[in-house]
Amino acid sequence: MTAIVASSLRQQLLFLYLGSPSPESGTVAWSLFDGAGREQRSSGDAEDPPYASVVEAMRDGWRVIQVAHQPPPLPGMEHRTSYLPYEFVLERLVETSHG
Amino acid sequence: MDDRLLDASQMAAFVADGFLRFDALVPEELNLAVLDEIRRKALDGVHFNQGGHDIGSFFPRAPTYQRVLGLPRVRAIIASLVGPDPEIDHSALHVVGPRTPHGQHWHADATIDPRTEAFDIQLFYYPHDTPREMGGTMFLPGSHFRRVHESTIGRYQNFRGQVPAVCPAGTLIAAHHGIWHCGQANHTDRTRSMIKLRLNPTVRQRQLFDLSGCDAPEIGGILSRTQPWHGADGRLEILQRLRLWRSLTGSDYDVDRWLTRLEREPTVMAEVARERAVHAMA
């Protein structure tokens, strides 16, 4: 019989949107979703990004779990813009008092 | 009586940023009277134009707000953007109660809009002072060409270059329908109110504004200025602006040959071109 041990680790997700597909390029938009419940963020609540780039966040301990894809533009849609295309998703596991 | 149409610089700024802001445009006595209409619930809720009403007949219970829309300068701004006789799409009173800790998610009204030359405008009217702690509306300049569906941009929280509408009473913001925006938290003890009105064009949006400054050198600079959040996509935004500017002015305007080079796809053979050149010199 396997014992189920409740973990006290919780995931934090940081979305960084960069100016280009390079993880070294500058952050232009950002979002934080905190599974530990420490931070409750809202639209328009900060003027400066938490990190200047993905690489800077990596150096602070964040792990990259998704990099920006680069699909070729659809014919006829080469100049159209839509969602922010250079999205990187990072995670960090933090200790909590839950468990 | 100020009934000036938008000038070329203002129109270029609208094309580049997706909105224009007019601080304290509405006189204080009208602002106070509109606030009274709001208190009396004469403007409550969302009202769609089912009966083909024009601006002069859509607000029978709110005559002061109707007067605001009839101010000569307001009429001129509307006429410059969507023509002198637009259709009302709908009106919506936005009220955020005291101590509301969270804002709306970012969104664009109302769904994916594939139009390239025509556009609606939305008039955001702030009848009282709106300091930052009261929230106001957050706008994202240069977002209006992005094809997105309403709240599907709600994953984004903050952008470099986002602009809160911190404004004095009587401020009017005229925005392209595609602008990304969100109501902000209200940390004060007062209720915040804003009236939004969407207008559809009924004529082709061509040469509706004051065209006298269209050849001024600053127009190219306005149309070329990108936003801090655009990153590498800024050049794609410039292409879309130039196409709209050409449509609005009825010209073949270009900046730094952005569109011109894309249109250069010659079909004439080199020999034929040489012969034509010889004939032309003869």
Boltz contact constraints between the chains, C-beta under 6 A:
constraints:
  - contact:
      token1: [A, 19]
      token2: [B, 231]
      max_distance: 6.0
  - contact:
      token1: [A, 19]
      token2: [B, 232]
      max_distance: 6.0
  - contact:
      token1: [A, 20]
      token2: [B, 231]
      max_distance: 6.0
  - contact:
      token1: [A, 20]
      token2: [B, 232]
      max_distance: 6.0
  - contact:
      token1: [A, 28]
      token2: [B, 160]
      max_distance: 6.0
  - contact:
      token1: [A, 28]
      token2: [B, 229]
      max_distance: 6.0
  - contact:
      token1: [A, 28]
      token2: [B, 231]
      max_distance: 6.0
  - contact:
      token1: [A, 29]
      token2: [B, 156]
      max_distance: 6.0
  - contact:
      token1: [A, 29]
      token2: [B, 159]
      max_distance: 6.0
  - contact:
      token1: [A, 29]
      token2: [B, 229]
      max_distance: 6.0
  - contact:
      token1: [A, 30]
      token2: [B, 158]
      max_distance: 6.0
  - contact:
      token1: [A, 31]
      token2: [B, 156]
      max_distance: 6.0
  - contact:
      token1: [A, 31]
      token2: [B, 157]
      max_distance: 6.0
  - contact:
      token1: [A, 41]
      token2: [B, 157]
      max_distance: 6.0
  - contact:
      token1: [A, 42]
      token2: [B, 102]
      max_distance: 6.0
  - contact:
      token1: [A, 42]
      token2: [B, 103]
      max_distance: 6.0
  - contact:
      token1: [A, 43]
      token2: [B, 103]
      max_distance: 6.0
  - contact:
      token1: [A, 43]
      token2: [B, 105]
      max_distance: 6.0
  - contact:
      token1: [A, 43]
      token2: [B, 106]
      max_distance: 6.0
  - contact:
      token1: [A, 43]
      token2: [B, 157]
      max_distance: 6.0
  - contact:
      token1: [A, 43]
      token2: [B, 182]
      max_distance: 6.0
  - contact:
      token1: [A, 44]
      token2: [B, 103]
      max_distance: 6.0
  - contact:
      token1: [A, 44]
      token2: [B, 138]
      max_distance: 6.0
  - contact:
      token1: [A, 44]
      token2: [B, 184]
      max_distance: 6.0
  - contact:
      token1: [A, 46]
      token2: [B, 158]
      max_distance: 6.0
  - contact:
      token1: [A, 79]
      token2: [B, 236]
      max_distance: 6.0
  - contact:
      token1: [A, 79]
      token2: [B, 239]
      max_distance: 6.0
  - contact:
      token1: [A, 81]
      token2: [B, 145]
      max_distance: 6.0
  - contact:
      token1: [A, 81]
      token2: [B, 146]
      max_distance: 6.0
  - contact:
      token1: [A, 81]
      token2: [B, 233]
      max_distance: 6.0
  - contact:
      token1: [A, 81]
      token2: [B, 236]
      max_distance: 6.0
  - contact:
      token1: [A, 82]
      token2: [B, 146]
      max_distance: 6.0
  - contact:
      token1: [A, 82]
      token2: [B, 147]
      max_distance: 6.0
  - contact:
      token1: [A, 82]
      token2: [B, 148]
      max_distance: 6.0
